[in-house]
Amino acid sequence: MNQINWNRSFIELEREIDPKIEQPAVYIRKKVEIEKPIRQASIWMTALGVYTGYMNGTRLGNQRLTPGYTDYHYRLQFQKYDVTELLNQGTNIISAIVGDGWYRGCIDIGSIRNTYGTKTKFFAILQLMYEDGSCEDIVTDESWKVTSHGALRENNLKTIERYDATMELENWMKPEYDDAGWKNGISSQYHGRLILQEGEQVLCHEHFVPTVRHTPDGNTVLDMGQNFAGHVKFKVTGKSGIMVTLTMGECLDEHGDFTMKNLVAEGAGSISGAVGQRLEYILKDGEQTYEPQFLISGFRYVLLENWPEEVKAENFEGIAVYSQIPFVGNFTCSNELVNKLVENVRWSQKSNFVDIPGDCPTRERSGWTADMSVFSKTACYISNPRKFLKKWLNDYVLEQSEDGNLPYVIPCAGKPPARRGCMGWSTAIANISEVLYQFYGEKEDLESVYDCVKRFVTFNENRAKKRNKLLFYKHGKHRKYIIETGFHYGEWLEPGHPMYQDFFKAMLCPDTEFTTAWFYTLVTQTAHMAEVLGKEDERKSYLELAENIKKAYDKEFLKNGRVKSKRQCRYVRPLAHGLLEGELAKQAAADLNERCIANDYRIGTGFHTTCKVLDVLSDYGYRDTAYGLLENVKQPGWLYAVTKGATTTWESWDGLTEEGKPVDSHNHFAPGAVVSWLFEYCAGIRPLEPGFGKIRIQPVPGGSFTYVNCNYNSIKGEIVSNWKIYDNKFQLHVVVPEGVTAEIIMPGQTKYCVKGGDYTYEESLSIW
């Protein structure tokens, strides 16, 4: 059967519904009679919504939230299952439960419902190959039976799951069940493209047994000991009709009570849209066990209400749910707070990599592009996210407007044009693809996005020629390379800059220094793509454009080539983006160093330069300051959260007030981008050519560190960089993969060139 017929073989699962009201899940059944011996059988399934499929009562696969999240306007994933061993000669039952998922459930900061549609749909095709060589296809049509009168009464992966155990459909997956009261599905079709699953599987992972807390306000709260994304499985005994509730949250407040008030975005006053994270369960008689079907929450704490028996920890289990991405890098050192930071960053990645790279697993769960952009190098050092990100980047390309503009949330869920063209965010497609190419050496990672990136460059060339009326006093030919229109978040989450204040400023007028620096980087990255892909004329054209942007930046934002600002980001950005060279770059780095020291080694950077500040300081010889920033335990700083018991990285530097009041999301991976510095500078592991065919190991010791143990399993094999300081000596032990050439550069600048093998070097500290 070809795919055009697949698209026409969906069934709509509901008739008249009120889209303003949460809907129950839909239960689906199809009776299949098999009269001949089977050689092989496969079934394909997908849904506009999320589904769990079964064959003769056996669950198909162990994935969660299938078919996953893509922009349903354009494409929809499906899964394939081998069911040969599950079929019987005689009567067989194909069944499934379909819920709202991302298709109809709450998504984004406003928790908007019905973004892609109001009625869920389902598709399946069972392909049978008989021993006699004949074949048969059984496809979803109006003969498939559906009902909404099952136990799963509400299901919204973000806000609520309500399960009424008194309404369970006993034996509904078995042949003897009488489905006469069920309705027939309604023939429908899907207008996008059907694709076999591209991303990693979303699976259940770590399991946690909680401790039981009795909070000052008289409530009972479970403490999982770890902030994560997932759900709670529980056992309970009680009388039929009792409704118990579990509400999942990240924090206890300053009094030690359960709270979700931290999910109010800074300055907003109230939470924008429902967060919920609430499980309601109506008991049947006796002992029963329940595990949520489609709800996934970000939490460490669980508020229990109306529990009918003594709360015992052993009756509850927290289960982490995230995409099955291989973790390939490890870093430990003599500073245990830094080790805990690395562990927290790993947990924030796990929590937010649930089929798409989200920003937080609670309030928004949106694919904010800048979050992934700043974190991409760290993600590649501690894991192998290529397959996961390639699937997401394919949606990025499809979301491009006709004029070349790009969204800053992917999937963009039909957001208006105002949610596009944000420099530093919408540019992420180029930045992430460049990082993937450096780590995995596959030209395809650039080819697949190149035309899209080119169109976005052209869009910004045209936009740079437009004038912002509020900047009427700005003049000069160079301004045709300055981007001053459109909405741009700018540096974002800079200490001392409340996010809502910055948001409203950006609404009126963008930070043109920020937008122009990112315009320059976008163009230089496009030029590099053109070079790799053998498009020499295009490379030259982009380099010429980049040079003009650089001159415009110098004229508009520098004073005789120097940065003049109190903000750390204004020094980091031109250095990190290559907008300063030679003595001027050295002067800017020296000025940055002075400001970091004067700020008592507290972080002064925001979203886009925090990931680069240690790199820049190290590149220009200020390693002591870099370590000072890293190891600072005062607020704002990475380790402040660790000293306060954080188990993930926080959204903002102000995650906890002096009074102990939690602020903002406590599970964002973007601030954890600092971990790439630990691999690339502290341990010194970096590729000298794409794909780690040639590498450099050049550790930068400093701070309180007396040892570092770091290993990274690259696509060429495991790379090890372990060093220690003892008896006034520095010893470095490295492992280079077979067939890989490595430059080993000691802190005293002694250089060795080696090929695959195991090596140890030593030098006196006195030569530094």
Buried (B, 14 or more C-beta within 10 A) or exposed (E): EEEEEBBBBBBBBBEEBEEEEBBBBBBBBBBBEBEEEBBEBBBBBBBBBBBBBBBBEEEBBEBBBBBBBBBBBBBBBBBBBEBEEBBEEEEBBBBBBBBBBBBBBBBBBEBBBBBBBBBBBBBBBBBBBBEEEEEBEBBBBEEBBBBBEBBBBBBBBBBBBBBBBEBBBEEBBEBEBEBEEBBEBBBBBBEBEBBEBBBBBBBBBBEBEBEBBEBEEEEBBBBBEBBBBBBBBBEBEBEEEBBBBBBBBBBBBBEEBBBBEBBBBBEEEEBBBBBBBBBBBBBBEEEBEBEBBBBBBBBBBBBBEEBEEEBEEEBBBBBBBBBBBEEBBBBBBBBEBBBBBBBBBBBBBBBBBBBBBBBBBBBBBBBBBBBBBBBBBBBBBBBBBBBBBBBBBBBBBBBBBEBBBBBBBBBBBBBEEEBBBBBBBBBBBBBBBBBBBBBBBBBEBBBBBBEBBBBBBEBBBEBBEEEBEEBEEBEEEBBBBBBBBBBBBBBBBBBEBBBEEBBEEBEEBBBBBBBBBBBBBBBBBBBBBBBBBEBEEBBEBBBEBBBBBBEBBBBBBBEEBEBEEEBBBBBBBBBBBBBBEEEBBBBBBBBBBEBBBEBEBBBBBBBBBBBBBBBBBBBBBBBEBBBBBBBBBEBBBBBBBBEBEBBBBBBBBBBBEEEEBBBBBBBBBBBBBBBBBBBBBBBBBBBEEBBBBBBBBBBBBBBEBEBBBBBBBBBBBEBBBBBBBEEEEBBBBBBBBEEBBBBBBBBEEEEBEBEBEEBEBEBEBEEE
